[in-house]
Amino acid sequence: MNGCTKCGTQFEDGVQFCQNCGMKRGSPAVKKNMSGGAKIGITLLALFVIASVGLYLYGSSYYKQAAQVDRVIKILQEKDGEKLVKSSQQMIHQLL
């Protein structure tokens, strides 16, 4: 083995340690595996972020003024009084 397993520097004859990084000659670089708890935590965090962004985008498009006006116009065209009252109550609740 003529090269360091950590940094790749070539060893000189008779040298026991890498002169670049200090790694012992012949020692394989140790790679730590992520624990199961860390993997679960990262997965849950990613799912939470994705869900939060999705809900924000849905809410921002649903509650835009133009979307609300379109829903009221549709209800008025259907001549459905119960839907109109329910929609009006929701809009008033949002304002308060």
Residue, then its C-alpha position, 0 to 999 in steps of 0.5 A: m500500500n503506497g498511498c494514504t487511505k484518508c487523503g491519498t498522499q503517497f507514503e515514503d519508504g519506512v514511514q508509519f504515518c501520513q505526513n499530510c494528515g497523520m493517518k496511520r499507514g495501513s489503517p482504513a479510513v473509518k466511516k461512521n454510519m448514521s444511527g436509526g434514530a438520526k435517520i428517523g429524525i431527518t425523515l420526520l423533519a423533511l416530511f414536516v417541512i414538505a407538509s408545511v410548504g404544501l399547506y402554505l401554498y394551498g392556503s395562500s391560493y385558496y384565500k386569495q381575494a380573487a379566489q374568494v370572489d370567484r367562489v361567491i360569484k359561483i354561489l350566487q349563480e347557483k342561487d344557493g342561499e345556504k352556501l352563501v350564508k356559510s361562505s359569508q360567515q367564513m369570510i367574516h370569521q377570517l376578517l376578525 
